[in-house]
Amino acid sequence: MTTILVTGGTGTLGRLVTERLRADGHEVRVLSRGARPHAVDLREGSPALDTALAGVETVVHCASSPRGGDERAADHLIAAARRAGVGHLLDISIVGVDRVPLTYYRSKLAVERRIEESGLGWTVLRATQFHDLVASALRGLARSPVLVLPAGVSDQPVEVAEVADRLAELAVAPPAGRVADMGGPQVRSFESLARAWLRATGRRRAVVNVPLPGGTYRAFRAGGHLAPERAVGKGTFEEYLTRRPELQR
């Protein structure tokens, strides 16, 4: 079976990818800052990265941080993967990184470009936002007695387990370049998602939609982060909330 390294293998997505690949009989090494024996901060690099990659055929790159450093991490990973003779580097990215001028999205796009130009066999999958992220954002917004939302913005959340399934499938296939995007089953107004979350959590909040300034808001309002033609996900936001009550709080 294939030897596979999953970066960010203890995170929301990476943990599920690891579980699926191991269930299929593959040897999987988990790379993250706190995961021994391969505890490496990719942003800093380390000789331990070469050890972790020794004999690895495929890397699934799930490690990412909105706080910055993704481009530096990709440089370290690509250089080490070249030294190790890795045959396939699979990256998870985000729908809209080329259309929404958010700093984090620009960084993710830069990582894609580095991987494409790495000289390695590569695959890039872009997915829409996970249900978990939408629920987390709403929890933060609901700390106020009034739930203030960006007016006119929709979202298309996808079930993280379905993205993990797709990544596990791609990891054992030949490098495929940029593959078709993966979107959730429904394009929904952010207000409808917020009201579904409020119902599920039993919270009472006034909901106010407010237009915002700036190019990032305009890009989100225009749907630059959506993939309605690739609504291949199955699990809805309401199904997610029913299944994961601990995330409603």
Buried (B, 14 or more C-beta within 10 A) or exposed (E): EBBBBBBBBBBBBBBBBBBBBBEBEBBBBBBBEEBEEBBBBBBEBBEBBBBBBBEBBBBBBBBBEEEEBBBBBBBBBBBBBBEBEBBBBBBBBBBBBBBBEBEBBBBBBBBBEBBBEBEBBBBBBBBBBBBBBBBEBBBEBBEEEEBBBBBBBBBBBBBBBBBBBBBBEBBBEEBBEBBEBBBBBBBBBBBEBBBBBBEBBEBEBEBEBEEBEEEBBBBBBBBBBBBEEBBBBEBBBBEBBEEEEEBBE
